[in-house]
């Protein structure tokens, strides 16, 4: 296997330093289904049995392993040297996503543990490294059948089926090192004010930074447009930068300001770059508002799967392609479905003015057991924290379709607690607490999924929204259980799913009766979509889906990202003016 360095671009454009080292590439790898490696001290071994190309998961073709059976535990190992530019600095190890429970060892010594398959974690490994010939070892356990961990659309059966696909085990996002001084910037939050205009930055710094001077400069198109400074007296400091120029982040127009942070103490200086968008979002009874103006949400379901990389895009260009293909079809955003997408996807969404509803891959978790809040909430809040400052993220969705399990109902106590916790962390965005499922006490919108394929019936079902009754599939089946508040806006966040399989695979599936021709496909697509565009009580739709995923072939593109029909025809359907925009 060739030792190339895939996905070598900086994984976090929102918090970037020049002094960093990508650890992607060829690693040693070994499957440990018996989970004996800890007892046999694999973290001390000079090598492992196989090779794997990180950051691709072992189930993927790109990894070079291609093992799609269940793997209870796996090991990773690689050697690394600290570049001369990093000597004398603190060395931070970043692992951007590793599914599911990860133990990290540096030179055979324990560095730390992380629980969760979708969110990043980091460790200061300065005291564990040596002058040369260092090595890192990871021990990763993964059991998606436990009902105690979230797994999204990963199949709980041996093979893929229905809307469940190939699993992901272990590392699936970049691994990298970063060199910082003792006093350094850890992270920051963006609070834009479009009226002034200004931006308040809540900057988090290391404990050693107390007494340091922080300077922040903002730029637009390379021109300085504001600066501010502060003395660090705690580990979180707020600074407000007044802006001399106002450039709003808009749908389809991702105006981004760049930021330069400088933290100086004694003879050491930490420099980090970032960016922000001047954007405010609200969800009211009248609809979705970006910077106070009503925007009809034309979303598409994006599941973030790739035929050769599974959870991991083969290239940065592949991330860009999916966003641009969606926009070419007439969409202005996406539901990032049952998966936490990598930060570079959000970066491209930010700069292209592409809205996203960020979601958690909650499937796999037994949501009828309130004790599972301990397995869900920390990882969910890590996602909210990671993505807080992305202007493209216009809303949160922690749960999707929490159906009854063996006669047990969802734990509304747990779900409502997640809503409250999310609001306490981020009150700047709306929350759809439980997409397309049974009602909860707290939510900011009614979110329904409806795969009715008859446009006339579809229209009849949603003509009664004005009376506070939504004739969606749940109401039609569970009238005594499903309730609606007529003061909340309505989002049809899944519809369509019209099957059109180019390869005529017998296992391919979609929703409803198969269409027989391109004409029939577009007649159905246009009829269903027009129902929502013409309804003043619906603030947005989400079509299922952008591209096929394995056996689920109801995408507008194939799994290999080939348009099934003319993208101009798709654009004509989805970009049509909505009545809510006319109002």
C-alpha positions, 0 to 999 in steps of 0.5 A: 500500500502506498504511503500517501497523505490523504485529506492533508488540507487543514481540517479546521479553517475556523481555528488555524495555525501555521505550525501544525502536522498532519498525521494522516497516511499509512498506519499499522492496524489490527482487529481485536475482536476478543478485546485481549489487546489491553491485557497483551499490551498492544500499546507497547508493540513495535508493530501491528499485523496490517496497514491502513490508510488514515483517515479512512475507516477499515470498512472502506475501499480507500483504507486498503482494508475493506473489512465490512464484518463487525469489529468489536475493537481495533488497534492503530499505531504509527511512528512520528517525529516532532518537527524542529519548528515544534520543539520547545512548544506544547504539543496538542494531539487532535483526533477529529472523529473516531468511532466509538470509544478511544484510548490513546497511548503515546510511547506506550503511556496512557494519554486519555480516553474519549467516548463518542464516534462523531466529535473531536477530542484533543490531548496535550501530549507534551510530557509524553513525547521524546526527542525523536522516534515517538509513536502513537497507539489507539485502542478503539471499541465499537458496539453499535448493537449495544443500544447504548451508543448512537450510530446513525445509519450504520447497519445493525445487521451483517449487511446493508439493508433498507435505509441502513448502510455500511458501518464505520469503525475507528478513525474516520476524520483527520489526526493531527498535531499542533504546536502552541506556547503555554499561553494559547487560544483554545477556541472562540464563539461568535456572536454577530450583531447586524445592527451595529454592525459588530461581532462579540467574540468569546475567546477561550484560552489556556490557564497559563494565559492569565495576564496575557494581552489578546488582540483581535483584528477583522478583515473583509476581502483583505481590508482591515475593518475592525480591531479590539484588545483585552487583558486576559483575566480568566479562561474565557474573555469577551471582546467586541469588534466594531466593524467599519463595513457591513457585509451580511452573510446571506443565502447564496452569498456567503460573505465571510470576514476573516479574523486574526487572533494574537495572544502575547505573554512574556516573550511568547506569542500565539497566533491563530486565524479564523472567520465569521459571518454576519448573520442572525437567524430566527424561526417564527410563526411567519417562517424562517428569517435570516437577518430579519428577512423571510427565507423559504427553506429549500433543503435536501437530505444529505447523508454524508456517505461516499462509495469509496470512503463510507463516512469520509469524503475521498477529497476536499473537492468531493465535499464541495461537489455535493454542496454545489450539486445541491445548489444547481438543483435549486436547493438553498440548504440541506439536512445533514442527516443522522451524522455529524459532518466534518468541519470542512463541509461546514466551512464550504457551506459557510463560504457558499451561503448554504444553510444546514440543519445540523443533526445528531446520528441518534439512531442506535440509541435506546431512547426509551431508557432515560439513563441513556441521557448520559451516553447521548448528551455529552456527545451532542453538546460537543457537536453544538460546541464545535459548530456553534460559530458556523453561520451556515448552521441555522438550526439544531436537530438532536433526534430523528424519528424516535419510534416506539421500541418493543411497545416502549415509548420514547422518554420525553423526559430525556428528549425534553432535557436535551432541548433545554440543555441545547438552549442553555448552550445556544439560544441563538438558533431554533431547535427541532427537537424530534424530527418527524416523530411523536410530539415532545413538550419543547420544540421550536417547530412542527417537523413532519415526514410524509412520503405520500406519493399522490399530490392530491392527497398530499395537498388535502392533508396539509390544507388544514394547517391553518386550524392547527391540525396537520394531517401527516402520517403520524396524525393519520395513524395516531390521532389520540397521541399526536398533537399540534400547536397552531402557533408553531411553524411547520417544516416538512423535513422529509418527502418525495424519495421517488425511486429511479435506479439507473442500474436496475438493481433488484435490491434498489428501493425508494418510496411509493410505486415506481415511476415508469418514465422521466415524464412521470417522475417529474409530474410526481416531483412537481406535484408534491413540491408545489403543494408546499411552495403554495402553502403559506403555513409551511416554511420549508421542505426537505427532499429525500434525497440528494444522491443514492446511498448503496441500495437506497436509490431515490436520489437525484444523483447516483451514489457515484454522483452522476445526475440522473436527469438534467439538473436544470429540470430539477432547478425549475421544480425546487427553485420556484417562488414560494407563496411565503416569499411573496407574502 
